[in-house]
Structure formats: C-alpha cells, structure tokens
Amino acid sequence: MKKWLLLVVLVVGGFSAFERIAPTGPVAESSGVSNAALMQVIARRQSDTQVRGSGRVSRLLADDLKGSRHQRFILDLPGGGTLLIAHNIDLAPRIDSLRQGDEVEFYGEYEWNDRGGVVHWTHHDPRGSHEGGWLRHNDRTYE
C-alpha cells in the first residue's frame, strides 16, 4: 500500500506542472481524460474540493434511500484506484442507462476516505449557495 501511494505521489508530481488550481477557491480540474489534478487531491487526502475527472463504471450499487436519495456507483480511475459517485436523484435526473463498463465524466465535490473517496454535489444547487456539478454519460449531461 505504501509503495502504491508513493508511486501515485511521484506520478502526480510529474503532472503537476500541467494542471492549474483556480484562484477563487480549491478547484482541481482535469483536462481531457487526464485525472492528474484529481490524483493530487486524493494523494493529499484533501476534502471539500471541486474536482473534474472521468472513469469507467466498475460496480453499480443500490440507491441510498435514507434522507436525500442518491444513485451510487464505483468508478475505476485511469491512473489507478476507485472513486464512489453519490449522485442526488432528488435534485438531478437519474442515469437509467448506466451499465458496468460505461465511461462517466464528473464534476463535483470530493471528500477523502480510506477507500479512495467520494464525489457528491454532482447536481445544481437549488439555493444557489454551492457550485453546481454534473455527470456526463453517453453525451448527455445530468445536473
């Protein structure tokens, strides 16, 4: 595990010159299919950070129906590791066509945990107090 984390830190460090962090707050963006900025955020165990990235669906989970309802699935990241997506389906459309192996792009708030982390806020904020996020699947955006 320590060797994997060291490898991630070294690889991410190599990409850091190509990534930018927005000056208005903690935002990590990826360009194209690169998840380098996301991998930096994960390696730093940084939370409450807007991230953009992509991955392939490795597992579809049951919806979380406690409180606000969330569609949940696990993405395999191209740089290694996994990420849980928790998409609020009370505020945004559900991705009914989602299947294992599908590619998904995302923009939302990252929260670190020891399993790779979770991205939530992949929807608009009806109150306008939080930056809106989205999911993109088969050329359709869900927000």
C-alpha positions, 0 to 999 in steps of 0.5 A: 500500500505504501509503495502504491501511494508513493508511486501515485505521489511521484506520478502526480508530481510529474503532472503537476506542472500541467494542471492549474488550481483556480484562484477563487477557491480549491478547484482541481480540474482535469483536462481531457481524460487526464485525472492528474489534478484529481490524483493530487487531491486524493494523494493529499487526502484533501476534502471539500474540493471541486474536482473534474475527472472521468472513469469507467463504471466498475460496480453499480450499487443500490440507491441510498434511500435514507434522507436525500436519495442518491444513485451510487456507483464505483468508478475505476480511475485511469491512473489507478484506484476507485472513486464512489459517485453519490449522485442526488436523484432528488435534485438531478435526473437519474442515469437509467442507462448506466451499465458496468463498463460505461465511461462517466465524466464528473464534476463535483465535490470530493471528500477523502476516505480510506477507500479512495473517496467520494464525489457528491454535489454532482447536481445544481444547487437549488439555493444557489449557495454551492457550485453546481456539478454534473455527470456526463454519460453517453453525451448527455449531461445530468445536473 
